[in-house]
Amino acid sequence: MASALRKVLVLGSGFTAGPLVEYLTRDGKVAVTVASNVIEQAQRLAEKFKNTSAVELDVYSESNLSMLVGSHELVVSNVLHTQHTLAAKQCIKHRKSLVTSSYVTSELQEFHKPAMDAGITLMNEVGVDPGIDHMLAMECFDEVHSNGGKVVSFESWCGGLPHPDYANNPLRYKFSWSPKGVLLAALNQGKYKRDNQIFETAPGQLMAPENLQSFSHLHPKMDFDGYFNRNSLNYIDIYGIPEAQTVIRGTLRYKGTCKIFQGLNKMGLLSTKEHQRFGKGATSLVKWRDLLAMLVSKEDIKKHFDIRSSVYQAVSKDDHLFKSIEELRLLSDDPVQLIGSPLDTLCAYLERLLAYEPGERDAIFLHHFIGIEWPDKQIETRHIDLTMYGESNGDSAMAQTVGKPTAIAAKMILTGEIKKYGIVIPTAADIYKPMLKALKQEGIEPVVSKSIAYNQCLNCRY
């Protein structure tokens, strides 16, 4: 008699769901229910993969979510990070484990003890960044420490970008989902450690030229800028590297992208404050040039307002930046769909304007630069590089590097390979080793290079 299928509930049917469901159902031992508020997407997944069904769900419907969680063995939350707590609450209630690819937020951390008491795993940060970046770092750190070495410096830089052949717009960036998170990053602040000194960047200044890091050797066709990713100091304890003199985690963009983000911010387009022209009853008969006039002048639209000259002044008379704004048609007579705030309005516009076209590919660039001091005083510089490209008319690189590790973690919980309870991330060897092995079998494997010297490496990137 055939054994019963293990039942997994996948919340959300977005772009990472394909590789996730494919991996889960591949061996015929798992049945997946895809629950989504976009039922057509869920149904397409159900038609594509065996032992997969679709159901319509509003995750804010507590009774419907509870019923679904209770009838499955494990839940994968593939929805917005702000909605994971809804799933976590029901998972604790029904004693079902949960997997997400998102960062552990302070709100989610509050579920640690209840999950421990319930004897369930709340597995997080198993995408690419965060996720694969943790695993590759910890594999190196554990090797170094077990052989008596010290981690002198650690820099991690990662970016999900268009394939270089398709970075063909002024931003050199494209969107397969809402741009809001990407644009909001320009407003964050950063904190990191370099050469035993703590540095902080002010909110909204992460992408200022003086705070960007330049990379010219990561790809033969492209140069990159990197900006600091919030508070890197947290990872000194998470990774167990108190001896490190440099600890930096950052995000990669093609050179020029951050400069334009900063320009959009200077013009007020990244403001999250609702303006009277964006609120209820706002007219939709506004052109982009009128909107910029309003934002740059800090007042409503003036009849005799030289918008081109004012925008040129707002971007510090930078010819390239001004031309990019023109090419994005932000000085055009095109009508604006006003939504809530300048940021929300810009997001809706860019999501349409800079969407991936059929056949276009994306890319993932993940690079660790690690300085190691060995007991004999040798200084090793280790580069761990993971570069992946999406498939033309197939799965994107982002979908593969988020969906597959998430599915691997889910399968490991189902089979009992992961037995830790409460909030868990993949930094322990009994988790990251089998996960990295499984990822290698999926073609997700880094290239590692090393160099040795007997003098202190002050900048392990070079």
C-alpha positions in Angstrom: 0.0 0.0 0.0 1.4 3.4 -1.1 2.2 5.8 1.8 0.2 9.0 2.1 1.5 12.1 0.5 2.9 14.8 2.8 0.7 17.9 2.5 2.4 21.4 2.1 0.5 24.6 2.0 2.2 27.4 -0.2 0.9 30.8 0.5 1.3 33.0 -2.6 1.7 32.3 -6.3 4.3 34.9 -7.2 7.4 34.6 -9.3 9.4 32.4 -7.0 6.5 29.8 -6.6 7.4 27.8 -9.7 10.8 26.5 -8.7 9.5 26.0 -5.2 6.5 23.9 -6.2 8.5 22.0 -8.8 11.1 20.9 -6.2 8.5 20.0 -3.6 6.5 17.8 -5.9 9.4 16.3 -7.9 9.7 13.0 -6.1 6.0 12.3 -5.9 5.9 12.2 -2.1 4.5 15.7 -1.5 1.1 17.2 -2.3 1.1 21.0 -2.6 -1.9 23.4 -2.2 -1.1 26.8 -3.6 -3.3 29.4 -1.9 -3.4 32.8 -3.5 -5.6 35.9 -4.0 -4.7 35.7 -7.7 -6.4 32.4 -8.3 -5.5 32.3 -12.0 -1.8 32.2 -11.1 -2.3 29.4 -8.6 -4.3 27.4 -11.1 -1.6 27.7 -13.7 0.9 26.2 -11.2 -1.6 23.4 -10.4 -1.9 22.6 -14.1 1.9 22.6 -14.5 2.9 20.4 -11.6 1.7 17.0 -10.4 0.0 16.6 -7.0 -0.7 20.3 -6.9 -4.0 22.0 -6.3 -5.1 25.7 -6.2 -7.4 27.5 -3.8 -8.3 31.2 -3.6 -7.3 32.8 -0.3 -7.2 36.3 1.3 -4.5 35.8 3.9 -6.3 38.4 6.1 -9.2 36.0 6.4 -8.3 34.4 9.7 -10.9 31.7 9.6 -10.0 30.6 6.0 -6.3 30.7 6.7 -6.7 28.8 9.9 -8.7 26.0 8.1 -6.0 25.6 5.4 -3.1 25.6 7.9 -4.8 23.1 10.1 -5.3 20.7 7.1 -1.6 20.7 6.1 1.6 19.4 7.6 3.8 22.4 6.8 3.4 25.9 5.5 5.6 27.9 3.1 4.8 31.6 3.3 5.6 33.1 -0.1 3.6 36.4 0.5 4.7 39.8 1.6 7.1 39.8 4.6 4.5 41.9 6.5 2.1 39.0 6.2 4.3 36.3 7.6 3.1 36.9 11.1 -0.5 36.0 10.0 0.8 32.6 9.0 3.0 32.2 12.1 0.1 32.8 14.4 -2.0 30.0 12.7 1.0 27.7 12.5 1.5 27.9 16.3 -2.2 27.4 16.9 -2.2 24.2 14.8 1.4 23.1 15.6 2.6 23.3 12.0 6.1 24.4 10.9 6.6 27.4 8.7 9.2 28.4 6.1 9.9 31.8 4.7 12.7 33.3 2.7 12.4 36.7 4.4 14.5 38.4 7.2 13.4 37.8 10.7 11.6 40.9 11.8 11.1 42.1 15.3 7.4 41.2 15.0 8.2 37.7 13.8 10.9 37.3 16.6 8.1 37.5 19.1 6.8 34.1 18.0 10.1 32.4 19.0 9.0 31.2 22.4 5.4 30.3 21.4 6.9 28.2 18.6 9.4 26.6 21.0 6.5 25.7 23.3 4.5 24.3 20.4 7.4 22.2 19.2 7.5 23.7 15.7 10.1 25.2 13.4 9.8 28.8 12.1 12.5 28.6 9.4 13.4 32.0 7.9 16.1 33.6 5.7 16.4 30.7 3.2 16.4 32.6 0.0 19.5 34.0 -1.7 20.0 37.2 0.3 19.3 36.4 3.0 19.9 32.7 2.8 22.5 31.4 0.5 24.8 34.3 1.6 24.5 33.1 5.2 25.3 29.5 4.3 28.4 30.2 2.2 29.7 32.6 4.8 29.2 30.1 7.7 30.8 27.3 5.7 33.9 29.4 5.4 33.9 30.7 9.0 33.4 27.3 10.6 36.3 25.9 8.5 38.5 28.8 9.5 37.7 28.5 13.2 38.0 24.7 13.3 41.5 25.0 12.0 42.6 27.7 14.4 42.3 30.7 12.1 40.7 34.1 12.5 38.3 35.9 10.2 40.0 39.3 9.8 37.5 40.8 7.5 34.2 40.0 5.8 32.4 41.8 3.0 29.2 40.4 1.4 27.7 42.1 -1.7 24.6 40.8 -3.5 22.3 42.1 -6.2 19.4 40.9 -8.2 19.7 42.7 -11.6 18.8 42.4 -15.2 21.1 40.3 -17.3 23.8 42.7 -18.6 22.4 42.3 -22.1 19.0 43.7 -20.9 20.1 46.6 -18.7 19.0 48.8 -21.5 17.2 51.7 -19.8 18.5 54.8 -17.9 18.1 53.0 -14.5 19.9 49.9 -15.8 17.3 48.1 -13.7 14.0 46.2 -14.3 11.2 45.0 -12.1 9.4 41.7 -11.9 7.4 42.9 -8.8 6.7 46.1 -7.0 9.6 48.5 -7.1 8.7 49.9 -3.6 11.2 47.9 -1.6 14.0 48.8 -4.0 13.3 52.5 -4.0 12.8 52.6 -0.3 16.3 51.3 0.2 17.5 54.8 -0.9 16.0 56.2 2.3 17.6 53.7 4.7 20.6 54.3 6.9 23.7 52.1 7.1 26.0 51.0 9.8 29.2 48.9 9.3 32.7 48.2 10.7 35.9 48.8 8.7 39.4 48.4 10.1 37.9 48.4 13.7 36.1 51.7 13.2 32.3 52.0 13.2 30.7 54.0 10.4 27.2 55.2 10.0 25.4 56.8 7.0 22.5 59.1 7.6 19.0 58.2 6.4 18.6 59.0 2.7 22.4 59.1 2.1 23.1 55.4 1.5 23.4 56.0 -2.3 25.2 59.4 -2.1 28.4 59.2 -4.2 30.7 59.5 -1.2 29.1 56.4 0.4 29.1 54.1 -2.6 31.7 51.3 -3.0 32.9 50.7 -6.6 33.5 47.3 -8.2 35.0 46.9 -11.7 36.0 43.3 -11.6 32.8 41.4 -10.9 31.7 41.1 -14.5 33.6 41.6 -17.8 30.9 43.9 -19.3 29.7 45.9 -16.3 30.9 48.0 -13.5 29.0 48.1 -10.2 28.2 50.3 -7.2 27.5 48.9 -3.8 25.6 50.5 -1.0 25.6 49.4 2.7 22.7 47.2 3.8 21.3 48.6 7.0 23.1 47.4 10.2 26.0 45.0 9.4 27.1 45.0 13.0 24.3 42.5 13.9 26.1 39.8 11.9 29.2 39.9 14.1 27.2 37.9 16.7 25.0 36.0 14.2 28.1 34.7 12.4 30.3 34.3 15.5 33.1 36.5 14.2 33.9 38.9 17.1 37.6 39.0 15.9 36.7 40.6 12.5 38.0 44.1 12.0 35.8 44.7 9.0 32.2 43.5 8.7 30.1 44.8 5.8 27.0 43.6 4.1 25.8 45.5 1.0 23.7 45.6 -2.1 25.0 45.7 -5.7 23.6 47.8 -8.5 25.0 48.5 -11.9 27.0 51.8 -12.0 24.7 54.7 -12.5 21.6 53.3 -10.9 22.2 54.7 -7.4 22.9 58.1 -8.9 19.5 58.2 -10.5 17.8 57.0 -7.3 19.4 59.9 -5.5 18.2 62.3 -8.2 14.6 61.0 -7.8 14.9 61.5 -4.1 16.2 65.1 -4.5 13.1 65.9 -6.5 10.8 64.5 -3.9 9.6 61.5 -5.9 10.6 59.1 -3.1 8.5 60.8 -0.5 6.2 58.5 1.4 4.1 61.4 2.7 0.6 61.7 1.1 0.2 65.0 -0.7 -3.1 66.7 -1.1 -2.9 66.2 -4.8 -2.5 62.4 -4.2 -5.3 61.9 -1.8 -9.0 61.1 -2.1 -10.7 63.1 -4.8 -7.4 64.0 -6.5 -7.8 64.6 -10.2 -6.1 62.2 -12.6 -5.7 65.0 -15.2 -2.1 65.7 -14.2 1.0 65.3 -16.4 4.4 64.1 -15.3 5.9 67.5 -15.9 3.2 69.1 -13.8 3.8 66.7 -11.0 7.6 67.4 -10.9 6.8 71.2 -11.0 4.7 70.7 -7.9 7.3 68.6 -6.0 10.3 70.7 -7.0 8.6 74.0 -6.2 7.1 72.6 -2.9 3.9 74.2 -3.9 1.0 73.5 -6.2 1.4 73.9 -10.0 2.3 77.4 -11.1 1.2 78.7 -14.5 4.6 80.2 -15.4 7.0 77.7 -13.9 10.2 76.8 -15.7 10.2 73.1 -14.8 13.1 72.0 -16.9 15.4 74.7 -15.4 14.1 73.9 -11.9 14.7 70.1 -12.2 18.2 70.8 -13.7 18.9 72.9 -10.6 17.4 70.2 -8.3 19.8 67.6 -9.7 22.8 69.9 -9.2 23.1 70.6 -12.9 24.2 67.1 -13.7 23.7 66.6 -17.4 23.7 62.8 -17.4 21.1 62.7 -14.5 18.9 65.3 -16.2 19.0 63.3 -19.5 18.1 60.1 -17.6 15.1 61.9 -16.1 14.0 62.9 -19.6 14.4 59.4 -20.9 12.2 58.1 -18.1 9.6 60.5 -19.5 9.3 62.3 -16.2 9.3 65.6 -18.0 6.7 64.6 -20.5 3.1 65.4 -21.0 2.2 61.8 -20.3 -0.7 61.5 -17.7 0.1 60.4 -14.2 -1.9 57.8 -12.2 -1.9 59.5 -8.8 -1.7 57.0 -5.9 -1.3 57.9 -2.3 2.1 59.4 -2.2 4.8 60.4 -4.7 6.6 57.1 -4.0 3.5 55.0 -4.6 2.8 56.9 -7.8 6.4 56.5 -9.1 6.3 52.7 -8.2 3.2 52.1 -10.2 4.7 54.0 -13.1 8.1 52.2 -13.1 6.5 48.8 -12.6 4.9 49.2 -16.0 7.7 51.2 -17.7 10.6 49.0 -16.6 9.0 45.5 -16.6 10.9 42.5 -18.1 9.8 41.8 -21.7 9.2 38.2 -22.9 12.5 36.4 -23.4 14.5 38.8 -21.2 16.7 37.4 -18.5 17.8 38.5 -15.0 20.9 37.8 -13.0 22.1 37.2 -9.5 25.5 38.4 -8.4 26.6 37.3 -4.9 30.2 38.0 -3.8 31.9 37.3 -0.4 35.3 38.8 0.2 36.9 37.2 3.3 40.2 38.0 4.9 41.6 35.1 7.0 44.6 35.0 9.4 46.0 31.5 9.9 48.0 30.4 13.0 51.3 30.7 11.0 50.4 34.3 10.3 49.6 33.7 6.7 46.9 36.0 5.4 44.5 34.4 3.0 42.1 36.4 0.8 39.1 34.2 -0.2 36.6 35.2 -2.8 33.3 33.2 -2.9 31.4 34.2 -6.0 27.9 33.0 -7.1 26.7 34.3 -10.5 23.5 33.0 -12.0 21.5 34.0 -15.0 17.8 33.5 -15.6 16.4 31.3 -18.4 15.0 32.9 -21.5 11.2 32.4 -21.2 11.8 30.2 -18.2 12.5 30.6 -14.5 14.4 33.8 -13.5 17.7 33.6 -11.5 15.9 35.2 -8.6 13.1 32.6 -8.7 15.6 29.8 -8.7 17.8 31.1 -5.9 14.9 31.9 -3.7 12.4 29.2 -4.6 14.8 26.2 -4.5 16.5 26.8 -1.1 13.1 27.5 0.4 11.8 24.2 -0.9 14.9 22.4 0.2 14.4 23.7 3.8 10.8 22.7 3.7 11.7 19.1 2.6 14.4 18.9 5.4 11.7 19.8 8.0 9.3 17.2 6.6 12.0 14.5 6.7 13.2 15.4 10.1 16.7 16.6 9.0 15.9 20.0 10.7 14.8 19.4 14.2 15.4 22.8 15.8 12.3 24.6 17.2 11.4 28.3 17.4 12.9 30.9 15.0 15.7 29.4 13.0 18.0 30.7 10.2 20.5 28.6 8.2 23.7 29.3 10.1 24.2 26.0 11.8 26.3 23.3 10.1 23.7 20.6 10.4 21.4 22.9 8.3 23.7 24.7 5.8 25.8 21.7 4.9 22.9 19.5 3.5 21.3 22.6 2.0 24.4 23.6 0.1 24.8 20.0 -1.1 21.3 20.0 -2.4 21.7 23.4 -4.0 24.9 22.1 -5.8 22.8 19.3 -7.3 20.4 22.0 -8.6 23.3 23.8 -10.3 23.6 26.5 -7.7 27.2 26.4 -6.7 29.8 29.2 -6.1 33.3 29.6 -7.5 35.9 29.9 -4.7 39.3 31.4 -5.2 42.1 32.0 -2.7 45.4 33.9 -2.5 48.0 33.8 0.3 50.4 36.5 1.6 52.3 37.1 4.8 51.3 40.7 5.3 48.0 42.1 6.6 45.3 42.4 3.9 43.7 45.8 4.5 41.1 45.5 1.7 40.2 41.9 1.0 38.3 42.9 -2.2 41.4 43.3 -4.2 
